[in-house]
Amino acid sequence: MHRDVYVDPDVFAAEMERIFMRTWVYVGHDSEVPKPGDYKTTAIGTEPVILTRDKEGEVQVVVNRCSHRGAAVCLLPRGNSSGFRCQFHGWTFGLDGALAAIPYSEEAVDKEAMSLTRPPRVESYRGFVFASFNPEVPALTDHLREVLPHIDRFVEHAGEHALRVSPDANEVVYDANWKMQLENNVDGYHLSFTHQSLFGVLQRRIGKQSRYISGSTEAQATVEAFPNGNAVMDLRSVATEVLRQRLDIVPGAPPPDADLDRYFGIEGAEDLYLASTGPPVNVSIFPNLNLGSINICEIHPLSVNRTRVVLRPLLLDGVPDDINRIRLRYHEIGSGPAGFVQPDDLEMFERVSLGLASEEVEWVQMTRGREREVDSGEGRVVSHVSDETPQRGQYRWWRELMGAAE
Amino acid sequence: MTSSLLPEVHDLLAREAHLLDDRNYEDWLRLFTDDCLYWMPVDPLAEDGALRLNVFYDDRAKMEDRVSRLDSGTAYTEEPISLTARTFAALQVEPENGDGDRLVARSNFQLIAYRSGEQRLLGGRYTHRLIRDAGELRISEKRVTLLGSDAPQRPMTFLF
C-alpha cells in the first residue's frame, strides 16, 4: 500500500466522490428512529444527512442543507419533529424533505426542485439502513450477499429479543485516516499487542493468563475477505472464555455463585446473560460499518487525517432492566474515550500517522498470510486470524471503486 | 452548618486533586468508600447512569482495574503519560440528611492535560457525595459532568 492512500488530501477527495458518493453507506438502525417524526443527524462521507421516519412510518434520508441558501436545517444529534424549518429565512420542509412552505412567496415555485436533496437509494436489511447517492448501485442485499448470514447471526444473538440501539453513543476522534479504523475492525494480529493492557486487567482479576489468540497455526480462528470489500473476523473458537472473563469484571455483575434465574427474575437467564458479550465475530461492511460484540461502529471520515468513530451498544427489548444494565457496563469496559480497548487503537492509528510522515519510505506492508490463505472461489479468501487477508480484500474493492489510477 | 463544613470538604477535594495530578493512585483510592461509584455520563443531563450509556461507570474494583492499567506500562494512550493539572472552584456543600454525616459537594473544574506537545483544556462540573465514617469524610460517589461528554473526544484515559 502506498503511503499516499493514507496521507494525500487528493486521494481523500477522490474517496469521498468515488466511494462514499457511489456505494452503499450505512446511515443508522431502525431502532434509532422508532416513531414517526424521529430523526438522527449523521453523514454519508462528508455529506451531512438526516435519517428520519416520516408520518407514514417510512425511513427517509435527506441532505441537511436548506435548498435556499445552504444553512443546515437540523443541529441536534437526534430528536422528534413534525419537519424541518430553516431559521435563516423560514423555509419549511417535511420529514421526507419535501418543501412545505416559503414565507412571503407569491409566485408559483417548483416544489420538487426546492425540496431537500435526497440520496436516490435507501434500502435496509434487518434494521440496518443504508443510503446511496448512486442511482445505479446494485441492490443492497447484493452488496451484502456474503455477509448476510453473519448479519443474521449478529441480529439473532439474543434469540427472539429485538435489538434496540442505545440512543447515547460513545464517540471519539483521532488524527489519522478513516481506513485505519476500517482495517482494524478485522485485524486479528493486533489484539494481543495493542490491547495487552486489557489482558493484564483480566489476568489480575482472574488470577491466570488471559489471551485471545496464540501464534500457533493450528488456531482455528479465521479471517475471511469477501467481494465488495466486506470481511469478517471469526473468533468463536478462541474467544469465548475471554469474553466470559470480561463479563465477570462488569461493575455490578451478579456474584459468581448467583442463581441467575433468581438474580434476573426470569427463567433461562443464563443464556440471556451470556449473550451480553455478543457473538465473537466482527462483521466489517465497506466502507463505514462494523458489527461486533454488542455494538454498532460507524466510521465518519472528516479529512484525510481526521476521523470520527461512533460506537453504540445494542440493548434488548423485553428483558429485565438488569440485563440491559449488564450490556451497557460490558460495552463501557472497552469502548469510548476512557475505555480499556478503543483508546489504544486510536493511539496506534495516530502513531501510524506520525510514522507515515516519512516520505523516504513509501510503502506500507500488508502481505501477511499471502502464502497460506485459501481462495475458496468467487472472491472469498479465508486465512488464519492473524493474517492481513481482510485488509487486502478491502483494498481490492477500494481500488475497483477508485479506478485503476491508484 | 454548611459554612463550617466548607473548609473540611475543600481540603479533601484539594487533596484529591493533588493526588490525581501526582498520579498517586493508591492514596487516591483510599479516599473512596468500598461501595463507591466513579462515573461520567455521556448525556450531561442524565440523572442516573445505571441504565444509560456512560463514558465510564466504575465500581471500586473497576477503579482498581483502571489504576492497574495505567500503572502497567501497556496502556499506550498513556505511554508517554499525560501530565494533568486541575483546579476546582465555586464549591458548595449541602447536607444530604439531618445527621450531617452525608454531604453533597458541587464544584466546577478545569483540567489541563498535556501530552505530545499539546495542552488540552477539559472543563465541567464535579458532584462528590461524601460520607463521614469514623470521623473521616470519604467519597461514596464522584460524578464528572464533562462539557462535551456527548461529543467526539480524543482519548481521555487519565483520571478526572
Contacts between the chains, C-beta under 8 A, distances in Angstrom:
chain1	res1	chain2	res2	distance
A	77	B	150	7.4
A	166	B	53	4.9
A	168	B	42	4.2
A	168	B	43	5.7
A	168	B	52	6.0
A	168	B	53	3.8
A	168	B	150	7.1
A	169	B	42	7.1
A	169	B	53	7.1
A	169	B	150	7.9
A	170	B	42	6.8
A	170	B	53	6.7
A	170	B	55	6.9
A	171	B	150	7.5
A	171	B	151	6.5
A	171	B	152	4.1
A	171	B	153	6.8
A	172	B	152	5.8
A	172	B	153	6.0
A	172	B	154	7.0
A	172	B	155	7.0
A	173	B	152	4.2
A	173	B	153	7.0
A	173	B	154	6.0
A	174	B	154	7.1
A	194	B	76	7.1
A	196	B	72	7.9
A	196	B	74	4.2
A	197	B	69	4.7
A	197	B	72	5.1
A	197	B	74	4.2
A	197	B	75	4.4
A	197	B	76	7.6
A	198	B	69	7.8
A	200	B	68	7.1
A	200	B	69	6.8
A	200	B	72	4.9
A	200	B	74	6.2
A	201	B	65	4.7
A	201	B	68	6.3
A	201	B	69	5.5
A	204	B	65	7.3
A	204	B	68	5.5
A	205	B	61	7.6
A	205	B	65	6.9
A	249	B	61	7.1
A	249	B	62	7.0
A	249	B	65	6.6
A	251	B	57	6.2
A	251	B	58	6.1
A	251	B	59	3.9
A	251	B	61	7.1
A	251	B	62	5.0
A	252	B	50	7.8
A	252	B	59	6.5
A	308	B	152	4.7
A	309	B	152	7.8
A	310	B	152	7.8
A	312	B	53	7.9
A	313	B	53	6.4
A	321	B	51	5.8
A	324	B	51	6.4
A	325	B	50	5.7
A	325	B	51	5.8
A	328	B	51	7.1
A	328	B	52	7.2
A	328	B	53	5.7
A	328	B	54	7.5
A	328	B	57	7.7
A	329	B	57	6.4
A	331	B	53	7.2
A	332	B	53	7.2
A	332	B	54	5.8
A	332	B	55	7.7
A	332	B	56	6.2
A	332	B	57	5.9
A	333	B	62	8.0
A	336	B	42	7.9
A	336	B	55	5.4
A	336	B	56	7.7
A	337	B	55	6.4
A	337	B	153	4.1
A	337	B	154	6.6
A	337	B	155	5.3
A	337	B	156	4.5
A	337	B	157	7.7
A	338	B	40	7.1
A	338	B	55	5.1
A	338	B	56	4.7
A	338	B	155	7.6
A	338	B	156	5.1
A	338	B	157	5.9
A	339	B	56	7.9
A	340	B	65	7.4
A	340	B	66	7.7
A	340	B	69	6.0
A	340	B	75	7.9
A	343	B	75	8.0
A	343	B	77	4.3
A	343	B	155	3.6
A	343	B	156	8.0
A	343	B	157	5.1
A	344	B	75	6.8
A	344	B	76	4.9
A	344	B	77	6.0
A	346	B	77	7.2
A	346	B	154	7.6
A	346	B	155	5.7
A	347	B	76	4.6
A	347	B	77	4.6
A	347	B	155	6.8
A	348	B	76	7.1
